[in-house]
Each structure stands twice: as C-alpha cells, then as structure tokens.
C-alpha cells in the first residue's frame, strides 16, 4: 500500500470537540436500564433487554420485567445477583480494518466480523460509524457509547478522508462538482471534495473528503457518476489517521490525546498508554 502515501504521524490538529459542543461525561441523570447495563460494559442494549426478559436483572431487590425502566446511578442494580462494575473511563482505539469483515458483533449471515477478529484482552468495544464488508482502513473503536455517538455526529465537523480506486476514465470537472452536494436516488448528500490523483489505464485513484458519512456514501455517489468503486480505504477520521498501522492491528489512542481533542477528563480512571497489537 505504499502507493497510497499514508502518513504515519498523528498530528491531531487544533480543531477539537470542546465541552461546549457536548463532551461525553459520566451522566448522573436518569437513564433507561438497558443503556446503563451497556455502559457498564456487560452487554449490548439488545442483550440487556433479553437479560431483563429472562429475569436476570434487579433494581432495589426487585426483578425487572420491562426494559422501559429508568434508573439513576445511585440505585442498587444487579445482574445475576452481582452489582454492576464501575464504568470504565472512555477509551478510544484506531483499528486497521481489512476487507472481508462486517462491522458488527453478530452477523445473521455468519460472515466474519470486526469484533470476532480483534485480539483477546480488550474490553467490549463498539465502532464509531462503520465500514462496509469490502471497505478497509481506519475504524475507530471505543468502550463508550456516548463517545461513539458524539463522534458520529456531523456537527462535530470532523472530516472523513478516503482513497478510492474506481473503474473508468475520470472527468475531473465532474468530481469538482461534488463540492456542491448531489442527490442520488432521492438521497441528498452533502459537499464532497473529490480529486483525481492519477489515472492508470482503465482505472483511477481518487481522494475524497466528506463530513456526513452516510451509509455507503462514497460508493453510491461514485457509482452514480459512472465510476464503480473497486477498492475503498478510509485514511482518516477527524484528527485520527490510519498511518502505517498494519492491516488487522489495533492501537489505543493515548488518554492525553483524548483530553486534548475531546476534553475527556481522567477523573475516576487511570491514564492510558498507547499500545499496538498486531495479530499473529
């Protein structure tokens, strides 16, 4: 992948998600019980609802029968008679997703998943957005659902950068017009900055930058222009870059960077150190 000229540095530019824009913090407000169980890292919200239906969850000594119950942090919540663990502080990882993995915990078609491919020893993680089955590159993973939702919002202003290999002779003027936005099959897509990097016979490499990141946005827009995508690689998500992270490797973002970029406090948690895990 040397032809992609990926930058191994993590510049973490000055543009940050500040507290005023909604920093994820440990909430003391009432929350639905399934959300509380998921935030504690025990399960997904769907699993929490199943556990409640099985009578495994109690609040104040009473067995819950509905996931619609709203609770506060100071209530006695237990699963199988055991109190909830203290929520771990928010953490974030960069993962180099290979093509051929589905970004989900369970796949109804029994295809290999991102989370099944992760090395052991990690907490339960969720993705910040998704990459489809055939896409590759940078995927951010976190243990904090509130952080994931915050980073997915277009309001953060964070740019997603991609490289795409397409089939066809590319017209640079048509790419430039994407900066005004485009409507495809009734769906409106926001501005996309797309440039032709090089044409190689019947194929071409493009670079693209966008903020919305709707489902399969890059593929659908380029195919609408007559340029079917044969390879799609995400290089950056906001200040976080793929760099030279090996395919299939995962590396934790240092907690200092989360403090600087996201305003996340270290209160109640220990400082994280970046560590890179490369599958054998």
Backbone bond lengths (Angstrom), bond angles and torsions (degrees), N, CA, C in turn:
res aa  C-N    CA-C-N  psi(-1)  N-CA   C-N-CA  omega(-1)  CA-C   N-CA-C  phi
1 X - - - 1.448 - - 1.521 112.49 -
2 X 1.321 115.99 19.25 1.457 118.71 -178.93 1.510 112.17 -63.31
3 X 1.341 117.46 -27.09 1.453 119.94 -178.92 1.516 112.18 -66.67
4 X 1.338 117.27 -12.99 1.450 119.86 -178.64 1.521 112.32 -83.87
5 X 1.309 117.00 -11.89 1.465 123.15 178.03 1.532 111.48 50.89
6 X 1.317 115.72 52.02 1.460 119.86 178.78 1.526 110.23 -73.22
7 X 1.299 115.59 144.10 1.452 122.07 179.62 1.513 109.46 -92.48
8 X 1.316 117.07 124.13 1.454 120.70 -177.51 1.524 112.51 -79.71
9 X 1.325 117.57 -11.83 1.463 119.83 -177.45 1.513 110.55 -79.67
10 X 1.331 115.03 162.77 1.447 121.93 173.77 1.523 107.27 -120.38
11 X 1.329 118.86 88.16 1.455 120.69 -172.03 1.518 113.89 -71.73
12 X 1.343 118.51 -25.59 1.449 121.46 -179.98 1.533 111.48 43.07
13 X 1.345 117.53 74.29 1.456 121.53 -175.40 1.516 112.94 -62.13
14 X 1.327 114.23 172.88 1.456 120.14 -171.54 1.520 113.41 -67.78
15 X 1.336 118.02 -26.98 1.460 120.02 -179.42 1.518 109.05 -63.22
16 X 1.324 116.56 121.20 1.456 120.65 -174.53 1.516 110.64 -130.72
17 X 1.327 115.43 157.59 1.445 121.45 171.97 1.515 106.50 -86.68
18 X 1.308 118.09 104.36 1.465 122.20 -173.25 1.519 111.24 -87.02
19 X 1.305 115.31 169.28 1.451 120.67 177.88 1.521 111.11 -59.94
20 X 1.326 116.46 -36.64 1.458 119.60 -179.11 1.515 111.53 -62.92
21 X 1.337 117.37 -25.35 1.449 120.82 -179.15 1.518 111.37 -93.00
22 X 1.298 117.32 5.94 1.449 119.09 172.84 1.509 114.64 103.59
23 X 1.308 117.02 68.29 1.453 120.64 178.21 1.517 110.15 -76.52
24 X 1.334 117.90 135.55 1.459 120.18 175.52 1.524 110.06 -62.88
25 X 1.282 116.46 125.98 1.450 121.40 177.22 1.522 108.04 -132.98
26 X 1.310 116.91 159.58 1.451 120.30 176.18 1.518 108.51 -65.73
27 X 1.325 116.86 118.17 1.451 120.90 -173.82 1.519 110.94 -85.84
28 X 1.338 115.59 139.83 1.453 120.89 172.90 1.517 110.22 -104.83
29 X 1.332 117.94 -1.43 1.456 122.22 178.84 1.517 109.86 -73.78
30 X 1.346 117.57 156.27 1.470 120.19 176.69 1.521 111.20 -58.72
31 X 1.339 115.79 139.71 1.452 122.02 179.58 1.520 109.61 -138.12
32 X 1.326 115.92 156.43 1.455 120.08 176.90 1.533 109.04 -64.68
33 X 1.317 115.61 143.86 1.459 121.18 -173.32 1.526 112.10 -59.56
34 X 1.332 117.72 -38.03 1.471 119.57 -179.17 1.519 110.81 -63.05
35 X 1.329 117.05 -37.42 1.459 121.07 178.35 1.525 110.68 -65.90
36 X 1.328 116.79 -39.91 1.458 120.98 179.99 1.527 110.64 -64.12
37 X 1.319 116.86 -42.72 1.469 120.00 179.58 1.520 110.94 -65.66
38 X 1.325 116.12 -40.47 1.465 119.13 178.86 1.520 110.79 -66.55
39 X 1.318 117.35 -40.59 1.466 121.14 179.94 1.520 111.68 -64.38
40 X 1.321 116.24 -28.99 1.465 119.90 178.19 1.523 111.67 -75.00
41 X 1.337 116.04 -5.34 1.459 120.19 176.35 1.517 114.41 83.16
42 X 1.331 116.99 14.18 1.461 119.93 -177.21 1.517 112.74 -83.20
43 X 1.320 117.43 -32.23 1.459 120.35 -171.11 1.524 109.36 -170.89
44 X 1.325 115.97 177.41 1.461 120.96 171.68 1.528 108.44 -82.43
45 X 1.321 116.66 168.69 1.461 119.33 177.11 1.527 111.07 -63.52
46 X 1.329 116.17 -37.17 1.462 119.51 178.85 1.523 110.48 -63.78
47 X 1.333 116.86 -42.43 1.467 119.94 177.51 1.526 110.53 -64.52
48 X 1.339 116.42 -37.97 1.464 120.04 179.53 1.529 110.65 -60.62
49 X 1.320 116.67 -41.68 1.458 120.34 178.37 1.525 110.92 -63.25
50 X 1.322 116.18 -37.78 1.470 120.01 178.31 1.521 110.61 -67.47
51 X 1.346 116.63 -41.43 1.463 120.26 178.84 1.529 110.82 -61.50
52 X 1.326 115.75 -39.92 1.466 119.68 179.43 1.525 109.96 -64.19
53 X 1.338 116.01 -43.08 1.470 119.90 178.32 1.518 111.40 -62.20
54 X 1.329 117.47 -28.75 1.469 121.83 179.51 1.529 112.19 -85.54
55 X 1.345 117.91 -0.16 1.455 121.51 177.89 1.511 114.79 75.93
56 X 1.316 117.28 24.04 1.466 121.15 -175.97 1.526 113.58 -90.45
57 X 1.336 117.06 -8.59 1.469 120.79 -173.43 1.528 109.92 -114.65
58 X 1.331 115.03 132.87 1.466 119.97 176.57 1.523 109.97 -125.31
59 X 1.319 115.50 150.55 1.459 122.81 173.34 1.526 107.06 -130.10
60 X 1.333 116.60 120.05 1.458 120.54 -177.68 1.515 112.70 60.42
61 X 1.323 116.39 30.95 1.457 120.86 178.15 1.511 114.63 85.95
62 X 1.331 118.43 -4.02 1.457 121.43 -179.06 1.529 110.24 -104.01
63 X 1.317 116.09 133.56 1.463 121.45 179.94 1.530 109.33 -70.97
64 X 1.325 115.44 129.17 1.460 119.39 178.20 1.519 110.58 -78.30
65 X 1.334 114.70 146.38 1.462 119.91 176.51 1.525 111.33 -121.76
66 X 1.336 116.93 -4.47 1.465 120.28 -177.99 1.524 110.29 -140.71
67 X 1.334 118.03 137.96 1.470 120.37 176.89 1.524 113.11 -78.43
68 X 1.341 117.16 -0.84 1.464 120.68 -178.69 1.525 112.58 -80.92
69 X 1.326 117.15 -2.40 1.459 121.30 -178.07 1.532 110.40 -66.87
70 X 1.331 115.83 137.44 1.464 122.35 177.57 1.530 108.13 -107.00
71 X 1.346 116.33 132.77 1.454 121.03 -175.96 1.527 109.88 -129.46
72 X 1.319 115.65 167.34 1.457 121.93 174.84 1.524 108.89 -117.17
73 X 1.327 115.32 166.94 1.467 120.72 -173.91 1.528 112.87 -66.08
74 X 1.330 118.25 -23.27 1.462 119.68 -175.10 1.537 112.79 -90.81
75 X 1.325 117.83 5.37 1.460 120.02 178.69 1.531 110.68 -85.91
76 X 1.322 114.94 155.13 1.461 121.44 -179.52 1.526 108.92 -84.70
77 X 1.326 116.07 97.96 1.464 122.20 -178.17 1.517 108.10 -107.76
78 X 1.325 116.12 129.97 1.463 119.82 -177.90 1.527 110.67 -135.49
79 X 1.327 114.60 148.37 1.462 122.19 173.84 1.516 107.45 -121.90
80 X 1.320 116.27 122.89 1.468 121.65 -176.14 1.527 111.03 54.37
81 X 1.338 114.76 35.24 1.456 120.66 177.70 1.507 115.64 82.52
82 X 1.327 117.65 -2.97 1.461 121.31 -177.58 1.531 110.52 -104.81
83 X 1.333 117.99 135.80 1.469 120.27 178.60 1.518 111.17 -66.25
84 X 1.316 115.76 156.12 1.457 120.26 179.49 1.523 110.38 -68.41
85 X 1.327 117.11 143.32 1.467 119.29 173.28 1.519 109.98 -69.96
86 X 1.313 115.49 156.25 1.455 119.09 175.60 1.526 109.79 -63.77
87 X 1.328 117.71 133.70 1.474 118.73 179.37 1.520 111.06 -59.72
88 X 1.323 115.68 133.51 1.455 120.49 177.26 1.523 108.82 -73.97
89 X 1.310 116.91 149.84 1.465 119.45 177.14 1.523 109.50 -61.66
90 X 1.329 115.50 158.14 1.457 121.01 -178.88 1.527 110.98 -64.73
91 X 1.321 116.20 132.69 1.461 122.20 178.29 1.531 108.51 -132.54
92 X 1.329 115.95 156.85 1.460 121.12 -176.04 1.528 109.20 -139.26
93 X 1.331 115.92 141.61 1.460 122.17 179.04 1.526 110.55 -127.59
94 X 1.334 116.04 147.51 1.462 122.15 167.06 1.524 107.50 -96.46
95 X 1.325 116.51 132.43 1.460 121.33 179.84 1.530 108.60 -129.59
96 X 1.315 116.34 134.38 1.469 121.34 176.54 1.522 107.71 -92.99
97 X 1.328 114.94 95.73 1.459 120.04 -177.58 1.526 110.78 -73.96
98 X 1.320 117.51 126.26 1.467 119.62 172.42 1.531 109.84 -79.01
99 X 1.317 117.15 158.58 1.458 120.59 170.32 1.528 109.06 -65.38
100 X 1.330 116.62 150.83 1.453 120.57 177.24 1.509 114.90 97.77
101 X 1.343 118.21 2.15 1.457 122.13 177.74 1.524 109.78 -114.66
102 X 1.322 116.46 139.88 1.457 122.04 176.89 1.522 108.94 -91.01
103 X 1.327 117.29 136.48 1.469 120.81 -179.18 1.526 109.30 -85.29
104 X 1.308 115.65 75.66 1.454 122.12 178.84 1.522 108.22 -158.75
105 X 1.341 115.91 161.50 1.464 119.81 177.09 1.520 111.09 -80.37
106 X 1.326 116.62 -34.84 1.460 121.12 178.47 1.510 108.48 -135.05
107 X 1.308 116.21 138.90 1.459 120.22 179.21 1.523 109.50 -119.55
108 X 1.338 115.65 127.37 1.462 120.00 -176.70 1.525 112.54 -65.32
109 X 1.343 116.85 -20.21 1.464 120.55 178.12 1.526 111.81 -95.62
110 X 1.338 115.54 5.16 1.467 122.03 177.62 1.527 112.48 61.36
111 X 1.337 115.78 34.81 1.461 119.81 175.74 1.525 109.19 -84.29
112 X 1.330 118.55 156.61 1.470 120.27 178.57 1.527 110.46 -63.08
113 X 1.323 116.39 142.64 1.463 121.51 -175.66 1.529 111.79 -116.41
114 X 1.321 115.00 160.14 1.456 121.64 175.33 1.525 110.42 -56.95
115 X 1.327 116.64 -46.37 1.457 119.91 -173.05 1.517 111.96 -74.26
116 X 1.317 116.88 -25.89 1.449 119.65 174.47 1.513 112.40 -73.93
117 X 1.345 116.12 -21.51 1.465 120.62 -178.29 1.527 112.58 -90.46
118 X 1.324 117.96 -10.80 1.461 120.07 -177.73 1.521 110.86 -69.12
119 X 1.321 117.04 148.26 1.476 119.80 178.48 1.517 111.15 -68.75
120 X 1.331 117.73 157.15 1.464 120.76 179.26 1.518 111.06 -68.62
121 X 1.335 114.75 164.00 1.457 120.47 175.54 1.511 114.77 95.19
122 X 1.339 118.07 -2.19 1.462 121.25 179.36 1.524 109.63 -93.42
123 X 1.338 117.74 153.65 1.465 118.88 173.42 1.526 109.84 -70.64
124 X 1.316 117.14 174.86 1.462 119.92 176.05 1.530 108.57 -68.17
125 X 1.329 116.43 124.47 1.457 121.59 -174.56 1.520 111.40 -116.83
126 X 1.329 114.97 155.71 1.454 122.40 172.25 1.523 107.63 -128.08
127 X 1.312 116.21 158.93 1.460 119.90 -176.83 1.517 111.62 -91.75
128 X 1.324 115.02 150.85 1.460 121.94 170.69 1.527 105.70 -92.92
129 X 1.331 116.90 99.39 1.449 119.60 -172.09 1.524 109.64 71.33
130 X 1.331 115.45 -167.28 1.457 119.41 -177.54 1.523 110.37 -141.13
131 X 1.303 114.39 163.26 1.459 123.17 164.52 1.519 105.94 -123.03
132 X 1.334 117.47 135.32 1.455 118.89 -176.88 1.524 111.44 -71.47
133 X 1.317 115.47 175.58 1.459 122.15 -172.81 1.525 112.99 -50.87
134 X 1.313 117.22 -45.60 1.458 121.16 -173.25 1.527 114.02 -94.15
135 X 1.330 117.30 -1.50 1.457 120.35 178.08 1.525 110.03 -89.20
136 X 1.311 116.12 158.28 1.467 121.49 -176.47 1.524 109.72 -140.16
137 X 1.317 114.91 176.43 1.456 119.58 175.93 1.509 113.31 106.90
138 X 1.328 116.24 -152.11 1.459 122.37 -170.64 1.525 112.41 -71.19
139 X 1.326 114.89 125.17 1.455 122.37 172.12 1.525 106.69 -129.68
140 X 1.321 117.34 123.30 1.457 121.14 177.14 1.523 109.16 -85.65
141 X 1.324 116.27 136.77 1.456 122.98 179.00 1.519 108.67 -125.38
142 X 1.315 117.16 144.63 1.457 120.88 -179.02 1.515 110.30 -144.71
143 X 1.324 115.82 159.81 1.456 121.61 174.53 1.522 111.25 -93.82
144 X 1.335 118.25 3.24 1.459 122.88 -170.78 1.526 110.37 -123.09
145 X 1.336 116.65 112.39 1.456 120.76 -178.52 1.513 113.34 -63.29
146 X 1.339 117.42 -37.46 1.461 120.09 179.39 1.518 110.83 -65.08
147 X 1.324 116.93 -39.04 1.460 120.55 177.85 1.525 110.28 -65.30
148 X 1.331 117.00 -42.32 1.463 120.41 179.70 1.522 110.67 -59.90
149 X 1.310 117.05 -47.49 1.465 119.88 -178.97 1.520 111.44 -63.58
150 X 1.334 116.61 -38.73 1.462 120.00 179.95 1.524 111.25 -64.14
151 X 1.324 117.08 -42.77 1.458 120.30 -177.83 1.526 112.27 -71.79
152 X 1.327 117.33 -21.07 1.463 120.72 179.42 1.518 112.99 -80.99
153 X 1.324 117.47 -18.51 1.464 120.16 -175.98 1.523 111.70 -69.32
154 X 1.348 118.27 132.19 1.469 120.80 175.12 1.524 112.17 -57.81
155 X 1.345 116.76 -25.34 1.464 120.71 -178.40 1.526 112.77 -63.37
156 X 1.346 117.81 -18.93 1.457 118.48 176.98 1.521 111.29 -66.22
157 X 1.343 116.40 -22.57 1.464 120.33 179.66 1.510 113.81 76.65
158 X 1.328 117.13 9.47 1.455 119.43 -177.80 1.526 111.20 -79.59
159 X 1.319 115.61 134.59 1.456 122.47 -177.24 1.529 110.36 -90.53
160 X 1.325 115.83 135.43 1.464 121.61 172.19 1.525 107.01 -98.41
161 X 1.324 117.66 128.70 1.471 121.26 179.85 1.518 110.57 -112.51
162 X 1.322 115.50 137.53 1.460 121.83 -177.63 1.521 110.79 -133.00
163 X 1.324 114.27 157.77 1.457 121.99 162.67 1.515 106.58 -119.00
164 X 1.333 115.15 137.40 1.462 119.62 -178.85 1.519 109.51 -131.80
165 X 1.320 115.51 134.91 1.461 120.62 169.93 1.525 107.01 -98.72
166 X 1.315 116.19 126.12 1.454 121.03 -177.34 1.520 110.35 -124.01
167 X 1.312 114.95 160.34 1.465 120.62 176.12 1.526 108.33 -100.54
168 X 1.320 116.33 130.56 1.452 120.91 177.66 1.514 112.12 127.56
169 X 1.329 115.05 163.96 1.464 121.68 176.05 1.519 107.87 -86.94
170 X 1.303 116.58 113.86 1.463 121.99 -170.39 1.523 111.58 -85.62
171 X 1.325 115.01 134.69 1.463 123.10 175.80 1.533 107.72 -96.52
172 X 1.316 117.68 111.68 1.467 121.75 -176.69 1.521 112.31 -59.86
173 X 1.328 117.45 -33.22 1.465 120.83 -179.42 1.532 110.63 -65.45
174 X 1.326 116.82 -37.16 1.464 119.67 178.58 1.528 110.73 -68.17
175 X 1.320 116.15 -35.81 1.459 119.06 175.91 1.519 110.95 -65.11
176 X 1.327 116.07 -43.92 1.469 120.55 -178.43 1.519 111.20 -60.27
177 X 1.332 117.63 -32.87 1.463 121.18 -178.62 1.519 112.50 -65.87
178 X 1.344 117.24 -19.30 1.465 120.14 179.28 1.524 111.93 -65.39
179 X 1.316 117.48 -17.88 1.467 120.92 178.47 1.528 111.85 -64.37
180 X 1.332 116.82 -15.52 1.465 121.17 178.36 1.530 111.54 -94.14
181 X 1.330 117.18 -0.64 1.453 120.74 -175.30 1.516 110.69 87.68
182 X 1.324 116.49 166.06 1.458 120.74 -177.48 1.528 109.14 -156.35
183 X 1.333 115.38 151.87 1.462 120.70 175.75 1.519 108.57 -112.39
184 X 1.339 116.02 128.01 1.459 121.94 -179.20 1.523 108.96 -128.10
185 X 1.316 116.75 119.93 1.470 122.62 179.24 1.523 111.52 50.95
186 X 1.334 115.59 42.29 1.452 120.78 177.06 1.509 115.60 83.70
187 X 1.326 117.46 -3.76 1.470 121.52 179.87 1.526 109.10 -101.88
188 X 1.327 116.60 127.17 1.463 121.23 179.47 1.523 109.93 -89.98
189 X 1.328 116.35 125.23 1.457 121.95 177.16 1.521 108.80 -109.24
190 X 1.319 115.97 139.36 1.451 121.36 -179.06 1.516 112.32 -72.81
191 X 1.325 116.58 -175.94 1.465 120.71 -178.31 1.528 112.44 -57.95
192 X 1.320 115.38 135.83 1.466 122.85 174.85 1.517 107.24 -127.09
193 X 1.308 116.77 124.83 1.467 120.33 176.48 1.524 107.55 -93.60
194 X 1.320 115.70 109.50 1.458 121.21 -175.58 1.518 109.86 -125.33
195 X 1.321 115.98 134.93 1.462 120.81 179.36 1.519 109.94 -134.75
196 X 1.313 115.09 150.84 1.456 121.42 176.03 1.518 108.65 -83.93
197 X 1.333 116.37 119.39 1.453 119.98 178.53 1.519 111.12 -84.29
198 X 1.327 115.41 -46.05 1.462 119.06 176.12 1.528 109.75 -166.30
199 X 1.316 115.02 147.67 1.457 122.67 175.06 1.520 108.19 -104.11
200 X 1.317 116.69 128.26 1.466 121.42 -179.64 1.526 108.37 -125.94
201 X 1.306 116.11 89.59 1.458 120.41 -177.95 1.513 110.85 63.15
202 X 1.333 115.58 -123.03 1.463 120.18 -178.28 1.521 112.74 -84.54
203 X 1.324 117.95 0.17 1.458 122.01 -179.49 1.524 110.97 -121.03
204 X 1.338 115.76 161.30 1.461 120.31 179.14 1.524 109.08 -146.80
205 X 1.344 115.40 151.14 1.459 122.30 172.93 1.518 108.41 -104.90
206 X 1.343 115.51 131.15 1.453 121.94 178.77 1.524 109.37 -119.75
207 X 1.331 115.94 153.99 1.459 121.19 168.36 1.519 107.55 -114.75
208 X 1.330 116.09 140.08 1.461 120.96 -177.08 1.516 110.15 -137.86
209 X 1.335 115.51 144.15 1.461 122.02 175.90 1.524 108.14 -132.44
210 X 1.321 117.06 132.84 1.462 121.47 -179.99 1.512 109.55 -150.74
211 X 1.343 115.47 164.62 1.455 119.75 -177.33 1.521 113.19 -113.59
212 X 1.321 118.11 -28.53 1.462 119.48 -174.38 1.526 112.69 -75.05
213 X 1.310 117.16 -52.33 1.453 120.64 179.77 1.517 113.47 68.17
214 X 1.345 117.52 43.98 1.456 120.32 176.83 1.526 110.23 -66.87
215 X 1.333 115.55 164.51 1.454 121.23 -176.59 1.527 111.66 -54.93
216 X 1.335 116.24 120.94 1.474 124.26 177.35 1.539 111.80 54.37
217 X 1.324 116.21 33.33 1.463 120.91 -174.91 1.522 113.20 -59.15
218 X 1.322 117.14 -50.31 1.458 119.96 -176.35 1.525 110.24 -62.30
219 X 1.316 117.19 -46.44 1.465 120.40 -178.84 1.528 111.71 -62.14
220 X 1.317 116.67 -45.40 1.459 119.74 -176.40 1.527 112.09 -67.29
221 X 1.316 116.36 -40.92 1.459 119.29 -179.45 1.527 111.05 -66.88
222 X 1.322 117.05 -46.50 1.462 119.74 -178.76 1.523 112.22 -67.51
223 X 1.315 116.88 -37.82 1.459 119.11 176.61 1.523 110.93 -65.67
224 X 1.327 117.62 -34.08 1.462 121.99 175.90 1.530 110.95 -61.73
225 X 1.337 116.16 -33.75 1.464 120.68 178.38 1.528 112.02 -80.48
226 X 1.330 116.81 -6.08 1.459 120.08 -179.32 1.504 114.18 93.54
227 X 1.355 116.40 18.30 1.459 121.41 -179.60 1.526 109.50 -120.04
228 X 1.324 118.40 82.42 1.472 119.43 179.98 1.525 111.59 -61.12
229 X 1.318 115.48 137.73 1.460 121.99 -176.79 1.526 109.66 -84.69
230 X 1.309 116.29 128.42 1.466 121.35 177.51 1.526 111.87 -107.14
231 X 1.319 117.29 -13.85 1.469 121.03 174.88 1.528 107.66 -158.59
232 X 1.331 115.69 135.88 1.463 119.97 -179.18 1.519 109.33 -136.15
233 X 1.327 116.31 125.27 1.463 122.71 -174.96 1.529 108.96 -128.43
234 X 1.323 116.88 123.88 1.469 119.24 174.36 1.525 108.34 -87.66
235 X 1.333 115.31 124.00 1.458 121.43 -177.84 1.517 113.42 -96.45
236 X 1.332 117.57 -28.16 1.467 119.28 -175.87 1.521 110.25 -155.80
237 X 1.320 114.18 149.97 1.461 122.67 174.04 1.518 105.54 -132.92
238 X 1.331 115.99 101.09 1.456 119.56 -173.10 1.517 109.90 60.80
239 X 1.320 118.50 -132.82 1.468 121.15 -177.71 1.524 113.83 -78.87
240 X 1.322 117.23 -6.50 1.457 120.80 -175.37 1.524 110.06 -94.63
241 X 1.340 116.15 126.65 1.450 121.42 -174.11 1.524 112.00 -116.60
242 X 1.323 114.75 153.26 1.460 120.64 176.45 1.520 110.98 -67.78
243 X 1.331 116.54 -41.91 1.456 120.32 -179.16 1.514 111.15 56.83
244 X 1.333 116.21 -141.22 1.460 121.66 179.76 1.533 111.32 -102.14
245 X 1.332 117.08 24.79 1.458 120.46 175.89 1.522 108.49 -59.31
246 X 1.317 116.37 125.63 1.469 121.11 -174.93 1.520 111.14 -63.36
247 X 1.317 115.68 148.99 1.457 120.50 178.06 1.529 109.54 -58.20
248 X 1.338 116.11 127.15 1.456 121.36 -179.29 1.515 114.12 87.14
249 X 1.335 117.67 -3.47 1.472 121.16 -179.00 1.533 110.33 -89.08
250 X 1.325 115.30 155.94 1.463 121.65 178.52 1.520 108.52 -133.16
251 X 1.327 116.95 138.91 1.464 121.63 -178.03 1.524 109.74 -138.31
252 X 1.315 116.30 128.42 1.459 119.94 179.93 1.520 110.66 -74.53
253 X 1.325 115.68 138.08 1.456 121.88 175.56 1.526 107.96 -76.13
254 X 1.321 118.78 129.14 1.469 120.50 -178.94 1.528 111.80 -56.36
255 X 1.324 115.77 141.83 1.462 119.56 -177.62 1.532 111.22 -61.21
256 X 1.319 116.73 -31.51 1.466 119.50 177.56 1.516 111.10 -59.10
257 X 1.337 116.64 -38.18 1.462 120.80 179.12 1.523 110.37 -67.09
258 X 1.334 117.36 -40.01 1.461 119.94 177.47 1.519 111.01 -63.14
259 X 1.328 116.52 -38.05 1.455 119.57 176.95 1.521 111.03 -63.71
260 X 1.344 116.38 -43.07 1.461 120.64 -176.92 1.523 111.88 -72.02
261 X 1.333 117.40 -42.42 1.453 121.47 -174.21 1.519 113.86 -86.19
262 X 1.323 117.29 -33.18 1.451 120.94 -171.98 1.519 113.81 -118.62
263 X 1.321 117.73 -7.61 1.455 119.50 -179.12 1.517 113.24 71.73
264 X 1.333 117.56 22.19 1.462 121.09 -178.24 1.523 109.57 -78.60
265 X 1.314 115.33 128.59 1.453 120.73 -178.24 1.515 110.93 -81.15
266 X 1.324 115.54 149.32 1.471 120.59 176.39 1.522 111.33 -90.13
267 X 1.330 116.99 2.24 1.462 120.28 -178.52 1.527 110.61 -60.25
268 X 1.294 115.17 129.87 1.451 119.34 177.82 1.509 113.88 86.30
269 X 1.323 117.19 1.81 1.456 119.19 -178.91 1.503 110.18 -142.63
270 X 1.302 116.30 168.81 1.450 120.80 177.99 1.510 109.98 -96.49
271 X 1.314 116.70 156.19 1.446 120.98 179.87 1.522 110.38 -66.27
272 X 1.353 115.23 136.64 1.468 120.28 179.09 1.513 109.86 -91.42
273 X 1.301 116.26 145.46 1.456 121.70 173.67 1.522 108.07 -115.50
274 X 1.315 115.81 137.39 1.472 119.32 -179.17 1.514 109.15 -63.17
275 X 1.311 115.42 135.07 1.455 119.04 175.24 1.524 107.35 -141.69
276 X 1.292 115.57 139.50 1.457 121.55 -177.41 1.507 109.13 -109.17
277 X 1.337 116.64 131.39 1.444 121.37 179.68 1.515 107.58 -119.77
278 X 1.296 117.22 122.48 1.459 121.90 179.95 1.516 108.00 -114.25
279 X 1.337 117.69 124.67 1.470 119.10 -179.66 1.515 111.38 -58.35
280 X 1.303 116.37 148.25 1.455 121.58 177.74 1.514 110.62 -68.53
